[in-house]
Amino acid sequence: MIVGARRDDGTRTDAHAHESQGDRTTSGYTVVDLETTGLFAGGHHQIVEVGVVLVSPDGEVEGTWETLLNPGRDLGRQDIHGISAADVLGAPTFAEVAPTLAELLRGQTFVAHNASFDSRFVAARFGWLGYEVPVSPASSVCTMQWGSRLLPGRPRTLAGACAHVGVELRNHHSALADAQAAAGLLQCMIGHVGPSEVPWWEACEAAERAPWPEIVGG
């Protein structure tokens, strides 16, 4: 598959082909972590920080992107995410960063630690803007669920899992730091089974085939 490489600033570079893994190819993975005002994606809760790590099919980190977001409401559990009103005062809204985030997600396999939570929040926020995007638990890779199967004895929490396999986790509950830690867990799993033998090929294929709407910034 011919895809565009993505730099740390989220823009595309010249198109190139990822190497085939046996009889299968994948464009790669977009590892995401969110900090939010609460737990309910379909309600009034908002995203306040996004961290993204781009990972190649064989587990190499290719770039990162992060942003704070102004949620237009109170910040919820500041004791968890540590983000203050002053931090987000001049931050963009989700609508303003939606085109960049969509470009980072398009054609890639969505990965998160507790992907059900993060994928639903991302889909809900795009939905509020009037876009139906192909981000769902079914087309995602959850490092919490797959790690429990592929790395026996590993705790389910991000911090516990990282400590168990030796992945560094600094500044826990910072979105980019947590995304980098989840990317480290993904690398461990890919290394454990091999890039062409990962058991989540159906999710990869669904993510690659799914059409994305053209996202316009707000």
N, C-alpha and C positions, 0 to 999 in steps of 0.2 A: 504494500500500500504506500502511495506517495503522500507524504504529509509535510507540513511546514514545521521546522524546528522553532522553538520558542525561547526567547531570551529571558533574563531575569526581569526585564521591564514589561513582560507580557506581550511584546510584539512578535510578529512572525519574521523569521529569516527566510533565506532561499529554501525552496522545497528540496527535500531529500527523502530517500527511502530508508526506513528502518530495516535492518537485516531480518531475513526470514528465520524463524525459530522452528526448524524441522519443516513440517508441512503447514505450519501456522505462522501468521504474522499478527502483530498488534501494534497500534500506534504508540502505545505507552500508557502511563498512568498519571492522573492528576490527584494528588493526595491533598485533602482539604481538612482544615479544622476551623470551627466557628466558635466565637464567644457570643452569647446571646443574652437578651434581657430576661429570658425565661425558657420554659421547656416545651411550649405548645406552638408548633409551627403554623397551624391553621388559624390561630387566634390573633391577638394583638401584639404578640411578642415579636421582637425584631433582632436582626443581626447587628452586633456592634464591632466585631472585628473578624477579618477573614485572613487566614494564612494558607498558602498554596505551595506545594512542592511538586515539580514536574520530574517524573521518573521514567527512564527508558524501559523497554521490555525486559532487558537483562538486569535491571535494578540500579542503573547509574543515575544519580541526580543530575538533571539537566538545567534546572533553574528554580528560582523561588519568586514569590510575589506576596505582598501583604498590604493590608490597609485597615485603618480604623474607619468606622462608619458612624455617621450621625443618625441615630434611630428616630429622632423627632419625638422622643418620649423619655421617661425616666430610664435609668440604666439597669434596673433590676438588682441582682445580687453582686454588688460591687465588691463585696468581701471575697467573692470567688474569682472574678476576672480582673479585679484591680483597676478597672478603667473608670476615670472620673469624667464629670461633665466638662471640665476644662480640656481634657484630652480630645473630646469629640466635637468641641465647639466649632472648629474650622474644618472638620472632616467631611468628606463627600457623603452623599446619601447612597443607598443601594442602587437607585435608579441611575446615578451618575457613573457608577463603576460596572454596571451590568454588562455593557458591551465587552469590556476587558475580561471579566470573569467568564462570560460565555465563550470567548475565544480560547481561554485556557482549558475549558471543559470540553469543547466541541471535538468529537471523534476520539476522545480519550476515555479510559476506564476510570470512573469515580472511585476513590479510595478514602476511607476514613476509619478512625477507631470509634466504633458504634456508628456505622454508615447509615443505619436507619434514621437516626436523629439528624445527621448533617445533610443527607440527601433530601429529606423531607423539608428541612428549613430552606435549602437552596431552591427547590422546586416551588415552595410556597411564596418565596419572595419574588421570583420571576412571575409567578401566577398573579400576584397583586399588580404587576405591571402590565398584565394582559398577555403574557407569553406562556405557552405550554412547552416546557423543556423536557427532554428525555433523561431526566435524572431521577432515579428511584432506587430503592433497595435491590430490586431484581437485576439492575444493570450496574451494580456497585460491588466492590470488594470490601468487606469489613475485616479489618485486622484483628478486632476483638474476637469475632466468631471463627475465622479461619486460623488464627493463631492458636486457639484452644484445640483445634483438630491437628494441626501440623507440628506444633511445638508442645507436646504433652507436659503437663505440670506447670505450665505458664499461667500466672494470674490473669484475670480478665481486665483489670484496670490498666490504664495506660502506664502509670508510674510503676506498677507491679510487674507488668509485662516487660517494660524496658529494663528494669533492674534484673529480671530473670535471665534475659538473653544478652545483657551487656550493652544495650543501646543507651546513649547519653540523652538525658532529659533535663534541660536547664530551663528555668523560668516557666514552670508548669502553669498552665492556663493562660499563657500567651499563645495566640492562635498560630503564629509561625513556628514557635518552639514545639508546640504539640504536633503540628503537621510534620515537622522534621523528624520528630520521634516516631510518628506513625509510619513515615517513609522508611525509617530504619527497621521497623518491624516487617514492613513489606519486603525490604531487601533480604532480611533473614529468611523469610518464607520462600522467596524466589531462589535463594541460594540453597535452601534445604531440598527442594524438589527439582530445580533446574528450570530455566525460563520457558522451555517448550513443553514442560510437564505440569504447569500450574493447573490446579483443579477448577479454576474459575473461568475457563475459556468461554463458556456461554455468556457470562457477563461482559467479557471483552468484546465478543462478536456483536452482542446487542448494542453496546455503546458505540461501536464503530459504524454500525449500519443506521443508527437512529438519526433522522433528519433534525436539524436545529432551525428554528426561525431566525430571521435577521433581527438582531437586537439593536435598538436605537437608544442612545443615551438620553437620560431625562434631565 
